[in-house]
């Protein structure tokens, strides 16, 4: 692929820009447990170190917010999935209507936490080391986008809390849609770079979009070993700088 102007840049949020594991872990537990979010600080979840390790080990299988609630349920039963295929079978067994209901509950918790415990909720969403500076350099870049299965308004709130002024018009909620499909429709075949930690979102043979698997987030080790194009957190700022310059 010839790297000519204008170049487009597309970055995943959770696992690439934001270390959101704590927020996803806590918010989804509150939603699954149906904890009412009132003026008092929400209760601490009863997670020990073993539970956290089990949950984190299954994190690479999560594609969307509702998956976290399902993952909690499985880990609580001692049935943490051992592969993406195993987890997908469980999601398929539950069915789309049930999963949509779980997603609604998760978003209600997030909205209520933002309204009642704003600083606490935002503190659960730190950026990875060096990411703040990268994003600040891209704030005004018209062809730098964030693609995520997280609601755009949540992302803008998190970035604002971190001192980053990022226009919501350049944050795309991908949902169940193909990220590469959105890239193709927006760039009209122009050269683009997509960085994601979920290998299912990438096509390393795409004719116009260079895809890179981020190795610092929640990537599946088995996937990373077979990915032909990867990037480390140390190399990420230089990759972005060279692409958008």
Helices and strands as residue ranges (DSSP letters): E 8-12, E 18-19, H 21-32, H 49-58, G 59-61, H 65-76, H 84-94, H 96-116, H 118-123, E 126-127, H 131-138, E 144-148, H 152-161, G 168-170, E 171-173, H 179-187, E 192-196, G 199-201, E 209-214, H 221-226, E 230-231, H 233-244
